[in-house]
Amino acid sequence: MQKKKRIVMALFGVIVTGFCIGFFQKANLGADPFTCFVTGIANIFHSTYSTFYPIVTGALLVAVFFIERHYIGIATLFNLFGTGAAAGFMYRLLDVWFPEPSMPLRIFMMLFGILGTCFSASLYFTADLGVSAYDAVSLIAANKYKLTAFRICRIISDLLCVTVGFLCHVTIGVGTVVTALFMGPVVQWFNTHVSEPFLYGRDGAKKQS
């Protein structure tokens, strides 16, 4: 039963992540660092995020497979094939519903995207069925090669992604900053109050914490 819950959490988390990226893109107030990176690469080739997400993630995944394959699981595959498609679908839908959103609506979309991303990340990580290729990069740098603490590795990789995005004319805005600063604590809140109680039950969740 718990295995089924984990699979549902991972799949739902990946889909919601994609939807939230669509909200970020439509708000155009700055997205998370990896989205900035993929969008920047797509801009170079005059293509779209949904087209290049599986390409960039797939390339990283091949490297992870040969370096530290235990980070790859079913959730990794969900992420590879589902996130970009879900993001593209949601962006097109929002573009039809709100072709020229007002600034208050763009702010709402950004905030909804941030909270939704934190919620989906909580489901995805608590399910513990593999991580995304991008998450694995920092984990490998910290845990396998002992370069420095994970949080420092993640900051460095995020800065590199943002730099590439900026150089490729991607909007770097308040959404990027807010995601970088507040995503961790909000994800932890969802872990404690939503994801772990759902997976383990309330008593089991207390034992986990």
C-alpha positions as CSV (number, residue, x, y, z in Angstrom):
1,M,0.0,0.0,0.0
2,Q,2.8,2.4,0.9
3,K,4.6,1.6,-2.4
4,K,1.5,2.6,-4.3
5,K,1.3,5.8,-2.3
6,R,4.9,6.6,-3.1
7,I,4.3,6.1,-6.8
8,V,1.2,8.3,-6.8
9,M,3.0,11.0,-4.8
10,A,6.0,11.0,-7.2
11,L,3.8,11.1,-10.3
12,F,1.5,13.8,-8.9
13,G,4.5,15.8,-7.7
14,V,6.1,15.8,-11.1
15,I,2.9,16.8,-12.9
16,V,2.3,19.6,-10.4
17,T,5.9,20.8,-10.7
18,G,5.4,21.1,-14.5
19,F,2.1,23.0,-14.1
20,C,3.8,25.4,-11.7
21,I,6.6,26.0,-14.1
22,G,3.9,27.0,-16.6
23,F,2.6,29.5,-14.1
24,F,6.2,30.8,-13.6
25,Q,6.7,31.2,-17.3
26,K,3.4,33.0,-17.8
27,A,4.0,35.3,-14.9
28,N,7.4,36.2,-16.4
29,L,8.7,37.5,-13.1
30,G,11.6,35.1,-12.7
31,A,11.5,31.3,-12.5
32,D,13.7,28.8,-10.6
33,P,17.3,28.5,-11.6
34,F,17.1,25.2,-13.6
35,T,14.1,26.5,-15.5
36,C,16.1,29.6,-16.3
37,F,18.9,27.4,-17.6
38,V,16.7,25.2,-19.8
39,T,14.8,28.2,-21.1
40,G,18.1,29.9,-22.0
41,I,19.4,26.9,-23.9
42,A,16.0,26.7,-25.7
43,N,16.4,30.4,-26.6
44,I,19.7,29.7,-28.3
45,F,18.0,27.3,-30.6
46,H,14.9,29.4,-31.0
47,S,12.9,26.5,-29.4
48,T,10.7,26.0,-26.3
49,Y,11.2,24.9,-22.7
50,S,9.0,21.8,-23.2
51,T,11.1,20.7,-26.1
52,F,14.5,21.2,-24.5
53,Y,13.6,20.0,-21.0
54,P,13.9,16.3,-21.8
55,I,17.0,16.9,-23.9
56,V,18.9,18.8,-21.2
57,T,17.6,16.5,-18.4
58,G,18.4,13.4,-20.5
59,A,22.0,14.5,-21.0
60,L,22.4,15.1,-17.3
61,L,20.8,11.7,-16.6
62,V,23.3,9.8,-18.8
63,A,26.1,11.4,-16.8
64,V,24.4,10.5,-13.5
65,F,23.9,7.0,-14.7
66,F,27.6,6.4,-15.2
67,I,28.8,8.3,-12.1
68,E,26.2,7.5,-9.4
69,R,23.3,5.5,-10.7
70,H,21.6,4.9,-7.3
71,Y,20.1,8.4,-7.5
72,I,18.0,7.2,-10.5
73,G,14.5,5.8,-9.9
74,I,11.0,5.7,-11.3
75,A,10.5,9.3,-10.1
76,T,13.5,10.3,-12.2
77,L,11.8,8.9,-15.3
78,F,8.5,10.7,-14.4
79,N,10.5,13.9,-14.1
80,L,12.3,13.3,-17.5
81,F,9.2,12.7,-19.5
82,G,6.5,14.5,-17.5
83,T,7.7,17.9,-16.3
84,G,8.4,19.6,-19.7
85,A,5.1,18.3,-21.2
86,A,3.1,19.4,-18.2
87,A,4.8,22.9,-18.2
88,G,4.1,23.4,-21.9
89,F,0.5,22.3,-21.6
90,M,-0.2,24.7,-18.6
91,Y,1.6,27.6,-20.3
92,R,-0.5,27.2,-23.5
93,L,-3.6,27.0,-21.4
94,L,-2.8,30.1,-19.5
95,D,-1.9,31.9,-22.7
96,V,-5.4,31.2,-24.0
97,W,-7.2,32.2,-20.8
98,F,-5.0,35.2,-20.0
99,P,-3.2,36.4,-23.1
100,E,-2.1,39.7,-21.4
101,P,-2.3,39.3,-17.6
102,S,-2.3,42.3,-15.4
103,M,0.6,42.8,-12.9
104,P,-1.6,41.7,-9.9
105,L,-2.5,38.5,-11.8
106,R,1.2,37.9,-12.7
107,I,2.2,38.3,-9.1
108,F,-0.6,35.8,-8.1
109,M,0.7,33.4,-10.8
110,M,4.2,33.7,-9.4
111,L,3.1,33.1,-5.8
112,F,0.9,30.2,-6.8
113,G,3.9,28.8,-8.8
114,I,6.2,29.1,-5.8
115,L,3.8,27.4,-3.3
116,G,2.8,24.8,-5.8
117,T,6.5,24.0,-6.5
118,C,7.2,23.6,-2.8
119,F,4.2,21.4,-2.3
120,S,5.1,19.2,-5.3
121,A,8.8,19.0,-4.3
122,S,7.7,17.8,-0.9
123,L,5.6,15.0,-2.4
124,Y,8.4,14.1,-4.8
125,F,11.2,14.0,-2.2
126,T,9.1,12.3,0.5
127,A,8.2,9.5,-2.0
128,D,11.9,8.8,-2.2
129,L,11.8,7.0,-5.6
130,G,14.7,8.8,-7.2
131,V,15.6,12.4,-7.7
132,S,15.8,14.6,-10.8
133,A,19.0,14.7,-12.8
134,Y,19.6,18.3,-11.7
135,D,19.2,17.5,-8.0
136,A,21.6,14.6,-8.5
137,V,24.3,16.9,-9.8
138,S,24.7,18.7,-6.4
139,L,24.2,15.5,-4.4
140,I,27.1,13.8,-6.4
141,A,29.3,16.9,-6.0
142,A,28.7,16.9,-2.2
143,N,28.5,13.2,-1.3
144,K,30.7,11.4,-3.9
145,Y,33.4,14.0,-4.6
146,K,33.2,15.8,-1.2
147,L,33.7,19.1,-2.9
148,T,31.8,21.0,-0.2
149,A,28.5,20.9,1.7
150,F,25.4,20.1,-0.4
151,R,23.8,23.5,0.2
152,I,27.0,25.2,-1.2
153,C,27.1,22.9,-4.2
154,R,23.4,23.7,-4.8
155,I,24.0,27.4,-4.6
156,I,26.9,27.2,-7.0
157,S,24.9,25.1,-9.5
158,D,21.9,27.5,-9.2
159,L,24.2,30.5,-9.8
160,L,25.6,28.9,-12.9
161,C,22.1,28.2,-14.2
162,V,20.9,31.7,-13.5
163,T,24.0,33.1,-15.2
164,V,23.4,31.0,-18.4
165,G,19.8,32.0,-18.4
166,F,20.6,35.7,-18.0
167,L,23.2,35.6,-20.8
168,C,20.5,34.0,-23.0
169,H,17.9,36.7,-22.3
170,V,15.8,34.9,-19.7
171,T,13.9,37.1,-17.2
172,I,15.7,36.9,-13.9
173,G,13.3,38.4,-11.4
174,V,11.8,38.3,-7.9
175,G,10.5,34.8,-8.5
176,T,14.0,33.5,-8.9
177,V,15.2,35.2,-5.7
178,V,12.2,34.1,-3.7
179,T,12.5,30.5,-4.9
180,A,16.1,30.4,-3.9
181,L,15.6,31.9,-0.5
182,F,12.4,30.4,0.7
183,M,11.8,27.1,-1.1
184,G,13.7,25.0,1.5
185,P,11.7,26.0,4.6
186,V,8.4,25.9,2.8
187,V,9.1,22.4,1.5
188,Q,10.0,21.3,5.0
189,W,6.7,22.6,6.3
190,F,4.8,20.6,3.6
191,N,6.9,17.6,4.5
192,T,5.9,17.8,8.2
193,H,2.3,18.7,7.8
194,V,1.2,17.1,4.5
195,S,3.5,14.6,2.7
196,E,4.8,12.6,5.7
197,P,1.4,12.3,7.4
198,F,-0.1,11.2,4.0
199,L,2.6,8.5,3.5
200,Y,3.1,7.3,7.0
201,G,0.0,8.4,8.9
202,R,0.2,11.0,11.6
203,D,1.8,8.7,14.2
204,G,4.3,7.4,11.7
205,A,5.1,10.9,10.5
206,K,6.0,11.9,14.1
207,K,8.5,9.0,14.3
208,Q,10.1,10.1,11.0
209,S,10.7,13.6,12.3
